[in-house]
């Protein structure tokens, strides 16, 4: 680089590709001209002005957002005179996103566990300071403590379930065998029957007896239970949940359709993240751990499939499990 005009003397193919250009199109041009990024220009000016090492991240907005880590090193001539800088660029987009996800995950876990623990601690202290002398109050407080303990147990159980699924997937310990989809869905309906009856919700299954896929029956049943449980939770009393299984040339698609409150579009891309909730207060009130859809996602991925969702506020939601057809339906 020219120390006055900040001219790019040489740039390799990898660096040029980060700016969606060719090396020949960038060389002998001002860096301000070819890369309109204030953060990069600030790092370059500082490095050229001081001759010291500089490092920082910059965000580029081209076809999509990318994050580059920028490091500079001084260039000296044979007389040890400062003549410019060498800039090293590393694409750290995926790394930074993973770091942010980890930080957000740790924060969410801490919050999810701390909330019931704080409540339990508070009510235990209240009981120990005289509330035990009032049987009615003591019973009410103990019921609240039990509720929060059950919530903690549910969170831990879902964590363990998710961990087991991930470990099985990594070790390829999941055995997929041909199984009847209707049979598994009927079992999931039986598991959720009490909750459906409590809200007078009808669960309607449309599935041919001969539709099969390669599945781990126990894991697939868990995914179905989670989706059906959600559909029941977010449906109005007396509503309908419809499960319809259809086949295409390449897939077996299991639709879990409810006609409940629906989900705003902006939340759909993040629904399968751990602890992500559209309405945190409502979800906790209904007993959700925030891990149910993440478990569904991982289970279906172990089956070589994926999950999609379509929803509109006030019109309900349709979660669809897509499984590979493996060339047969019966």
N, C-alpha and C positions, 0 to 999 in steps of 0.2 A: 504494500500500500504506500502511496505517496503521502508523506507526513503533512503536506499542506492541503492538497486537494482531495485527499482520501480516495485515491483512485485504486480500483482493484487491479493489481498487476497480474495475478494468476488465481484461478479457482478451479478445483477439480470437479469431475462430473457429479460426484455424490453431493457436494455442496450446492452446485448449480441446480440439481434436480429438486432440492428442498425449496427453491424459489421458482419452480416450474419453468426453468430456462436451460439453455445450453451454455457451456463454459465460454464458447466463442462470442456469445451475445452479451456477456457480462464483463469480460476483460477490457481494460482500458477505459472503463466508465466509472463515474462517481458512485459510491455506495448509496448516497441519498437518492440518486436517480433510479437505481435498479431495485432497491429495497426500501420502500416507504414505511419504515417502522421506527417510531421515536425511541423505543427502548434500545434497539440495536444501535442507532445513531448516537445515543447517549453513552453507551458502553465504548463505542469506537472513539468518540471524542475524548473521553476520560483516559482511555489507554494511550492514545496518541499524545495527549497533553502531559501525562505523567511518566509514561514509559513503564508503568507498573502493570502487574498482572491484574486482570479484571475478569469477573465471572458473573453470570446472571441468566435468568430465563427470559425469553421473549415469546410472545404469542403472535402467530401469523394467521391471518384470515384469508384463505385462498378458496379452493373448492370446499375445504372444510377447515376447522380450527386445528392447528398443530402447535406444539410447544417445543422450542429449540433451546437447548442449553448452550450458552456462548462463553467460550474461554479465550482469552488473548494472551499472547506471549510476545515479548519484545524481540525485534530483529536488529542485529548489530552487524556493522561491516567489519573488515579486517583490522580496523583501528579501534574497534570497540565503540564506535559511534552509533547512536540510535538512528535507524533509517526507516523504521516502520514497525508494523505488528503482523503477527500471524494469528488468524482467527480460526478456532476449531469449533465446529458446530455438531451437536449430537441431538438427534430427534428423541426427545424424552416424553412424547405425548402419552404413550401407554403407561409408562412408569409413573408419571405425575397423576394420571387418572386413577391408577391403582392405589397410590399413596393417599389420594383424597378419599377414595372409597374405604380404605382401611381406617382413616381417621374418623370418617362419618360413622362407620360400623362400630368402632370402639365407643364413640360418643353415644350412639343409639343403645348399645348394649348396657352401658353404664346407667343411662337414663331409665331404661326399661326395668333394670334390676333395683336401682336405687329408689324408685317411686314406691313400690310395694314395701320395701324394707323400711323406708322412712315411716310409712303409715303403721306398719307392725310395731316398730319401736315406740312410736307415739302412744299407741293404744295400750301397749304393755306397761309403759310408764304410768299412764293414767290409772290402769287397774292396780298397779302396785302402790299408788298414792291414795288409795281409799275407795276407788270405784267398785272394788270387790264387795264392799259393804252393801251396795245396792244391787240385788240380784237381777233386776230387769236391765239396768244399765250394763252390768257385767256380761249378761248374755248377749246384749246387742254388740258390745265391743268385741266379744269373742267371735261372733258371727262375721264381723268385719275382718278380724285377723285371719280367720279361716279362709275368707274370700281372697285375701291378698296372698296367703300361703299357696292356695290352689293356683293362683296366677303365676307365681314363681315356679311352681312344679311344672305347669304347662309350658312355660318358656324353656326351662331346662330340658324337658322331654323333647320339645321340638328341635332344640339345639343338638341333642344327642341323635335324634332321627336324621337330621340334615348331615351331621358328621358321618354317620354310618353309611348313608347313601353316597356321599362323596368318596369315602374310603373304598367302598365296594366298586365304584366306577373306576377309580385309579388302579385298583388291583385286578380289574376285569373279573370280579367275583360274582357279578350278576349273571344268572343263567336265564336266557330268554327262550321260552318254549311256546309252541302254538297253543293259544288259549281262546276260548269263546268270550267275546267282549260282553255279550248280553249277560252272561252268568256273573261276571265280575261286577258289572254296573248294578245288577239286582242286589248283590251283597252290600254294595255301598249304600244303596237306597234303604236297605234294612237297618244299617248302622245309624243312618240319619232319620229314621222314621219317627222316633219320639219327638225330635225337635220340629219336624214338619207338622206333626199332629198337634203339637202345642200351639202352633201359629195357624192351624187349619189350612196349611199349604198343601196343595195337590202336586205330587211329583209324577210326571207322565214320561214313560220310557218308550221310545220308538227305535227299535233295533231288531233286525232280522236275526233269527237263531243261528244262521250259518256264517255270520261275520266273525272272522278270527284274525288274530295278529300274533306276532311273537312278543310275548310279555313275561315279566316276572309278576305273577299273579298278586302276591302280597304288596309289592311296591305300587303296582298299577291301581290296586284297590285303594291304597292310601291317597294317591293323587285324585282319584274320583271322589273319595270321601271329602277331601279338602275343598274341591270345587263345588260339590253339592252343598256342603256345610255353609260355604260363603253365599251361595245363591239363596239358601233359606234365610240366613241372617239378614240379608239386605233386601228381602222381599217383604211387602206389606202383608199383614194378616189376611188370610183367606185368598192368597195369591196362587200363582201357578209357576212351577219350575218344569221346564221340558228338557229332557235329555234325548238327543237324536243322533244316531250313528249312521253315517253315510260313507260310501266308498267312492274313490276316484280311480283313475288308471294307476296312480302311484301311492295313494294314501288311504288310510282309514281315519276318518275325522269324527271325533266325539264332541258334540256340541252341548254345552251346559248353558241353557238360556233361561234367564229370569226376567221378570217384568217389574223389577223394583226401582230403587232410587237412581240407579245409573251412576256413571262416573264421568266427570268433565274430561275433555280430550287431552288437556295438558298433563294429566296424571298418568295416562295410559302407558307411555314409554318406561315408567319407573315402577310399575305395579309389582314386578317380580323381584325387586330388590329386597333384601332382608330389612325388615322393620319399616319399610316404606308404607305409609298409610295416607289415604285421601282425607279422612276425617279421624284424627287421632282419638278424640274424646269418644266418638261414637263407636269406634273399633274396640277400645278398651272396655266400654260399657257392655258391648256384646260378647266380650270374652276372647277377642282375638289376640294372638301373640305377635302378629306382624311377620311371622315366618311361614305361614301356610302356603302362600303362592310361591315363595322361594323353593319350598320343598317340592311343590308340583313341577316347577321348572326343571329342577335337578333330576327328579325321577324320570320325566319324559325325555330329557337329554340322554340319560343312560339307556333309553330304549331307541336311540337314534332318531328321535322325533323332536318336536318343538310345540310351544303353546302360543296361541294368539288370542287377542281380545278385541271386541268391538263394543262400544257403549255410548250412550247419550243420556244426559241427565233427565230423569223423569220417565225414561223409556226402557230402562233395564240394561242388562249386560249379557253378552254371549262370549263365554270362554270356550276355546276350541283346542282340543288335544289332536295333534297331527302325528300319526304313527306311520312308519313305512309299511307298505302293503306286502312286500316280500313275494309278490307274484301270485298270491292266492287270497281268497275270501272265505273259503270253507275247508 
